[in-house]
Amino acid sequence: MLRFFNRVTALILALMVATAAGAQDRPKVVTVNYPLQYFTERLVGDAADVVFPVPTDVDPSFWRPSISDISDVQSADLILLNGAEFATWIDRVSLPRSRVFNSSAAIEDQFIVTESITHSHGDGGEHSHEGLASYVWLDPVLATAQAEAIAAAITTRDIAPVGEVEDRLEQLRTDIAALDQTAADVFADLEAVPMIATHPRYQYLARRYGLTIASMDWEAGEAPNPDQLAELSALQNQLGAEILIWEAAPPAAALEAVEQLGLQNVIFPTLAHEPTEGTFVEAYQKALSDVSDASQSLQN
């Protein structure tokens, strides 16, 4: 009996060691924003650990990684970039070229050049939006192109089995295509309705669905001050705008102040960070539902 017990104990210990070793051997993929993390997790399943290291209270476009953060990124088997000048920190650190992959390299001819808007975000320092619009994933067609590029990068580096990745990519394509169709239906009645966004990050959304979206320069989720509300009112009168798109939900008093100006409020997160509820697709669908409600209110 003692010999049997010893054998069982040895077998359990061996399995524990093998499991721990397997966990340590799993590839690590680092992404510079949540959409890339979401696409990658959908594609690799349990074959790799997918990490998006930016804290939730920091704008990933202008994150300043610590030395420890940089070391963690450098140790990854695959580092997925967004391209279109997103994540300015990558130009200031040394990354292993063989493991860096730009998910939007194949769609650079579709990038949108933006106007110059200089301002600051918290402790991120002053910066300008001049250059390229970088939130390409808000156009589902371009999001699909990014997912397809990531799938190729994953299989080329043997991070996950080719057949499994292809199957998951097909399902992801289907989900994003359905999202695109819903968006087309929702925005169909709004092509002639001028809108204003609280931040200049909706260029690809506007182009995809033929929308007119002017931009303010407000901090995400914060209540506008009286001067900002006055500026919004002036822009509203200039454009005849009827909808205000918020990057993140502000305090209730801010929504009420906008309603008093005669604007419909729409919460449409840019999804650079993981949403507080649901996945990329679910949060995008929720935003479209918010747009649909606003559209119905305008028609009533």
Backbone torsions as a table, in degrees:
resi	resn	phi	psi	omega
1	MET	NA	-42.1	179.9
2	LEU	-64.0	-39.5	179.2
3	ARG	-64.1	-39.7	178.2
4	PHE	-64.0	-43.7	179.5
5	PHE	-60.6	-41.8	179.9
6	ASN	-64.3	-39.3	179.3
7	ARG	-65.5	-42.2	178.6
8	VAL	-63.6	-43.6	179.3
9	THR	-61.5	-42.2	179.7
10	ALA	-64.3	-39.6	179.3
11	LEU	-65.0	-42.1	178.8
12	ILE	-62.8	-43.9	179.4
13	LEU	-62.9	-39.4	179.4
14	ALA	-64.4	-41.0	178.6
15	LEU	-65.5	-38.6	179.0
16	MET	-64.3	-42.3	179.3
17	VAL	-65.0	-42.9	-179.7
18	ALA	-63.9	-40.1	179.1
19	THR	-64.7	-43.7	179.3
20	ALA	-63.5	-41.5	179.9
21	ALA	-65.5	-39.1	179.2
22	GLY	-63.4	-39.9	179.3
23	ALA	-64.5	-39.3	-179.5
24	GLN	-69.4	-30.0	-176.3
25	ASP	-83.2	-8.4	-178.3
26	ARG	-64.9	136.0	178.7
27	PRO	-61.7	153.0	176.9
28	LYS	-118.7	129.4	177.2
29	VAL	-115.2	129.4	177.8
30	VAL	-110.9	135.9	179.2
31	THR	-120.9	159.3	-177.5
32	VAL	-96.9	-3.7	175.3
33	ASN	-156.7	170.6	-176.8
34	TYR	-68.1	-42.3	179.7
35	PRO	-55.1	-42.1	178.9
36	LEU	-65.8	-37.4	176.3
37	GLN	-62.5	-45.8	-179.4
38	TYR	-61.7	-48.8	179.3
39	PHE	-58.9	-44.0	-177.0
40	THR	-66.1	-43.6	178.7
41	GLU	-62.4	-38.8	176.9
42	ARG	-62.4	-35.5	-173.1
43	LEU	-83.7	-36.6	-174.7
44	VAL	-91.3	-19.1	-176.4
45	GLY	62.4	-128.3	-179.6
46	ASP	-95.0	9.4	-173.7
47	ALA	-76.9	-16.2	-176.7
48	ALA	-152.9	160.0	172.4
49	ASP	-93.1	127.2	-178.8
50	VAL	-111.0	123.3	-172.2
51	VAL	-122.2	130.2	170.0
52	PHE	-116.8	101.3	-165.5
53	PRO	-82.6	-3.2	-174.4
54	VAL	-76.2	128.7	177.9
55	PRO	-58.4	150.7	-174.4
56	THR	-66.0	-22.3	-178.3
57	ASP	-95.8	13.2	-179.1
58	VAL	-121.0	135.7	176.5
59	ASP	-68.0	116.5	-177.4
60	PRO	-63.6	-19.6	177.1
61	SER	-64.8	-30.6	-172.3
62	PHE	-128.4	26.3	177.4
63	TRP	-61.9	142.6	175.2
64	ARG	-116.2	96.1	-176.4
65	PRO	-68.2	147.9	175.2
66	SER	-78.5	172.8	177.1
67	ILE	-59.4	-40.2	178.4
68	SER	-64.8	-41.8	177.9
69	ASP	-59.7	-45.5	-178.9
70	ILE	-61.6	-42.0	179.1
71	SER	-61.0	-41.5	178.8
72	ASP	-64.1	-41.9	179.0
73	VAL	-64.3	-44.1	-178.1
74	GLN	-62.7	-25.1	-178.3
75	SER	-82.6	-5.5	-177.0
76	ALA	-70.6	152.3	176.4
77	ASP	-77.6	-25.7	178.9
78	LEU	-148.4	130.3	179.7
79	ILE	-116.4	112.2	-174.6
80	LEU	-96.9	119.8	177.7
81	LEU	-99.0	155.9	178.2
82	ASN	-87.5	-30.4	-173.3
83	GLY	78.0	-171.5	179.8
84	ALA	56.0	34.0	175.9
85	GLU	65.8	20.4	175.6
86	PHE	-81.5	141.7	-179.4
87	ALA	68.9	79.6	-176.1
88	THR	-65.9	-18.7	-177.0
89	TRP	-65.7	-24.7	-175.7
90	ILE	-66.6	-19.0	178.9
91	ASP	-83.6	-7.1	-176.4
92	ARG	-112.2	2.2	180.0
93	VAL	-127.8	160.8	178.7
94	SER	-94.5	118.5	179.0
95	LEU	-118.4	144.9	179.6
96	PRO	-65.1	112.3	-173.5
97	ARG	-57.2	-36.3	-176.2
98	SER	-67.5	-17.4	-178.1
99	ARG	-109.6	2.2	179.5
100	VAL	-96.2	134.3	-178.9
101	PHE	-137.2	127.3	179.1
102	ASN	-91.8	112.3	-174.0
103	SER	-72.9	-11.8	-178.6
104	SER	-115.7	15.3	-178.2
105	ALA	-58.5	-34.2	-176.5
106	ALA	-79.1	-9.4	-177.8
107	ILE	-119.3	21.3	-178.0
108	GLU	-61.6	-27.0	179.2
109	ASP	-70.5	-8.6	179.4
110	GLN	-105.8	6.8	178.8
111	PHE	-67.1	151.6	-179.9
112	ILE	-107.4	126.5	176.3
113	VAL	-81.9	133.7	-175.8
114	THR	-107.5	164.4	175.9
115	GLU	-82.3	167.4	-177.9
116	SER	-83.7	120.9	174.4
117	ILE	-135.8	105.4	-175.6
118	THR	-98.1	129.9	177.8
119	HIS	-164.4	-171.7	-179.8
120	SER	-129.8	154.4	176.5
121	HIS	-122.2	102.0	176.4
122	GLY	53.3	-127.5	-178.7
123	ASP	-91.5	12.6	-178.2
124	GLY	-78.3	-6.5	179.6
125	GLY	82.8	166.0	-179.8
126	GLU	-73.2	140.8	179.8
127	HIS	-151.2	171.7	-178.9
128	SER	-125.6	146.3	176.6
129	HIS	-88.2	5.3	179.3
130	GLU	-66.8	136.0	179.8
131	GLY	133.8	-113.0	-177.7
132	LEU	-122.0	141.1	169.3
133	ALA	-68.6	131.3	-170.8
134	SER	-111.7	-8.4	-176.7
135	TYR	-87.3	60.5	-172.1
136	VAL	-64.7	-27.7	-175.7
137	TRP	-68.4	-12.3	177.3
138	LEU	-71.4	-12.6	167.8
139	ASP	-96.1	109.4	-176.6
140	PRO	-55.9	-30.0	178.4
141	VAL	-65.7	-43.4	178.7
142	LEU	-72.0	-32.5	175.6
143	ALA	-61.6	-40.8	177.6
144	THR	-63.3	-40.3	178.0
145	ALA	-62.1	-39.3	176.9
146	GLN	-64.6	-43.5	179.3
147	ALA	-62.1	-40.7	179.1
148	GLU	-65.0	-39.3	178.8
149	ALA	-66.3	-40.2	178.3
150	ILE	-63.8	-41.3	178.7
151	ALA	-59.0	-42.1	178.7
152	ALA	-64.6	-40.8	179.7
153	ALA	-65.4	-38.2	-179.6
154	ILE	-66.0	-46.9	-176.7
155	THR	-73.0	-35.2	178.3
156	THR	-60.9	-35.1	-178.0
157	ARG	-95.4	8.7	177.7
158	ASP	56.7	36.4	178.8
159	ILE	-79.0	-29.4	177.3
160	ALA	-147.9	152.7	-178.9
161	PRO	-58.5	137.5	-175.7
162	VAL	-57.3	-49.1	-177.2
163	GLY	-59.6	-42.3	-179.2
164	GLU	-67.4	-40.7	179.1
165	VAL	-63.8	-42.7	179.8
166	GLU	-62.2	-41.6	178.9
167	ASP	-64.1	-43.3	-179.3
168	ARG	-69.4	-34.5	178.0
169	LEU	-64.6	-40.2	179.6
170	GLU	-62.4	-41.0	178.2
171	GLN	-67.8	-38.5	177.9
172	LEU	-65.1	-42.2	175.3
173	ARG	-56.5	-44.7	-178.8
174	THR	-61.7	-44.5	-178.9
175	ASP	-63.9	-42.4	-178.4
176	ILE	-72.3	-35.2	177.3
177	ALA	-63.5	-39.7	177.7
178	ALA	-64.9	-37.7	177.1
179	LEU	-63.5	-42.7	179.2
180	ASP	-62.4	-41.9	-179.9
181	GLN	-66.0	-41.4	177.3
182	THR	-61.7	-43.7	-179.8
183	ALA	-63.0	-41.9	179.0
184	ALA	-61.2	-40.8	178.9
185	ASP	-66.5	-43.9	-177.1
186	VAL	-66.2	-43.0	-175.2
187	PHE	-83.6	-7.9	-176.2
188	ALA	-57.0	-36.3	-178.2
189	ASP	-88.2	2.7	-174.2
190	LEU	-116.3	6.8	-178.3
191	GLU	-62.4	-28.9	-179.1
192	ALA	-99.4	7.5	-178.2
193	VAL	-102.4	110.1	177.8
194	PRO	-63.7	141.0	179.8
195	MET	-128.9	161.6	174.6
196	ILE	-127.8	138.4	176.2
197	ALA	-110.6	148.9	-179.5
198	THR	-73.7	-10.1	-179.9
199	HIS	-153.5	146.9	-176.5
200	PRO	-80.5	73.3	-177.7
201	ARG	-134.0	14.4	-173.9
202	TYR	-114.6	23.9	-175.8
203	GLN	-62.1	-42.7	-177.5
204	TYR	-72.3	-34.7	174.7
205	LEU	-61.8	-46.4	-178.3
206	ALA	-62.8	-44.2	-178.5
207	ARG	-66.3	-41.4	-177.3
208	ARG	-60.2	-40.0	-172.5
209	TYR	-112.9	16.7	174.3
210	GLY	64.1	38.6	-176.5
211	LEU	-97.5	156.2	172.8
212	THR	-108.1	108.1	-177.3
213	ILE	-127.6	110.9	171.8
214	ALA	-86.9	165.8	-173.5
215	SER	-130.9	141.3	168.1
216	MET	-94.5	-167.2	179.6
217	ASP	-140.6	63.7	-176.6
218	TRP	-103.3	153.1	175.1
219	GLU	-73.0	139.3	-176.9
220	ALA	-61.1	126.9	174.3
221	GLY	79.7	-0.1	-178.6
222	GLU	-98.9	151.7	177.8
223	ALA	-75.5	135.7	178.0
224	PRO	-71.2	148.5	176.4
225	ASN	-84.4	172.5	-178.0
226	PRO	-56.1	-37.8	179.5
227	ASP	-65.2	-40.2	179.4
228	GLN	-67.0	-38.6	177.1
229	LEU	-65.2	-37.7	177.9
230	ALA	-65.5	-40.0	177.8
231	GLU	-64.7	-40.4	177.5
232	LEU	-62.0	-44.6	-179.6
233	SER	-61.4	-40.7	179.3
234	ALA	-64.9	-42.1	179.8
235	LEU	-68.0	-37.5	177.1
236	GLN	-59.7	-46.0	-179.4
237	ASN	-66.9	-35.5	-179.8
238	GLN	-66.4	-42.1	-173.6
239	LEU	-96.3	-18.8	-171.4
240	GLY	72.5	31.0	-176.4
241	ALA	-67.1	149.0	-178.3
242	GLU	-126.0	-9.8	-177.7
243	ILE	-133.8	137.5	172.2
244	LEU	-112.7	122.6	179.0
245	ILE	-95.6	120.8	178.1
246	TRP	-95.6	135.4	176.5
247	GLU	-69.2	-33.0	177.4
248	ALA	-148.6	154.6	-176.8
249	ALA	-64.9	126.1	178.0
250	PRO	-92.4	179.2	173.7
251	PRO	-59.9	154.4	-177.3
252	ALA	-57.9	-36.1	-179.4
253	ALA	-61.8	-33.1	179.0
254	ALA	-68.6	-40.5	177.4
255	LEU	-63.1	-40.1	180.0
256	GLU	-66.1	-40.1	180.0
257	ALA	-63.1	-37.9	179.1
258	VAL	-70.0	-39.9	177.8
259	GLU	-61.3	-35.6	179.5
260	GLN	-66.7	-23.0	175.6
261	LEU	-80.1	-8.2	-179.9
262	GLY	91.6	19.1	179.7
263	LEU	-105.1	144.6	172.2
264	GLN	-84.5	134.0	177.9
265	ASN	-88.1	135.2	174.6
266	VAL	-133.4	125.6	175.0
267	ILE	-94.3	113.8	-178.6
268	PHE	-132.2	87.6	-178.4
269	PRO	-61.6	142.7	179.8
270	THR	-75.8	-15.0	173.9
271	LEU	69.0	17.5	173.0
272	ALA	-61.8	-31.9	172.8
273	HIS	-106.7	158.5	176.4
274	GLU	-61.7	133.7	179.6
275	PRO	-66.4	156.4	-179.7
276	THR	-67.4	-25.0	177.4
277	GLU	-136.1	135.9	174.4
278	GLY	78.9	-176.4	-178.6
279	THR	-99.7	-177.8	176.1
280	PHE	-53.1	-52.9	-177.4
281	VAL	-64.7	-43.6	-178.0
282	GLU	-66.0	-41.1	179.5
283	ALA	-68.1	-37.5	177.3
284	TYR	-64.7	-43.0	178.3
285	GLN	-62.3	-40.4	178.7
286	LYS	-63.1	-40.7	178.7
287	ALA	-63.7	-40.8	177.9
288	LEU	-64.7	-35.1	176.1
289	SER	-64.7	-38.8	177.0
290	ASP	-63.0	-41.7	177.8
291	VAL	-63.6	-43.2	-179.4
292	SER	-60.8	-41.8	178.5
293	ASP	-61.8	-42.8	179.5
294	ALA	-63.9	-41.8	179.0
295	SER	-61.5	-41.7	179.1
296	GLN	-65.3	-37.6	178.9
297	SER	-64.2	-36.4	178.9
298	LEU	-68.0	-31.0	-177.1
299	GLN	-82.2	-19.0	-178.2
300	ASN	-84.5	NA	NA
